[in-house]
Amino acid sequence: MVRTPLTPLERERGRFLGALLRQARGERSMAEIAAGAGISAETLRKIETGRAPTPAFFTIAALAATLGLTLGEIAERCAAVTAPEPGEGVTEEAAA
């Protein structure tokens, strides 16, 4: 099965998701959060750095529960991300 390439918007949302999870992790160790979510520290590292921009739903659900976030909060924040202009970083539109 061939996976279609991600769009620039999907990649940007993946980077934003990673930054959001990293911020929520705070000073807690990557190993602690990964173990709590039932994933490897390497998987969490890939998500946080945007190298795994489309993690599985159940992975995000487990991370959200471990980090004290709601899925609705994550979805709302990520949905506000817009595609970057060439040369720009992560952007998030203000919620209307």
LINWOCOR-V67575 format. One record per backbone hydrogen bond with DSSP energy under -1.0 kcal/mol. CO is the residue of the C=O (numbers start at 0). NH is the residue of the N-H. If there is no record, write none. Layout:
{{CO,NH} {CO,NH}}
This chain:
{{6,10} {7,11} {8,12} {9,13} {10,14} {11,15} {12,16} {13,17} {14,18} {15,19} {16,20} {17,21} {18,22} {19,23} {20,24} {21,25} {24,27} {28,32} {29,33} {30,34} {31,35} {32,36} {33,38} {39,43} {40,44} {41,45} {42,46} {43,47} {44,48} {45,50} {45,51} {46,49} {55,59} {56,60} {57,61} {58,62} {59,63} {60,64} {61,65} {62,66} {63,68} {69,73} {70,74} {71,75} {72,76} {73,77} {74,78} {77,80} {79,92} {84,87}}
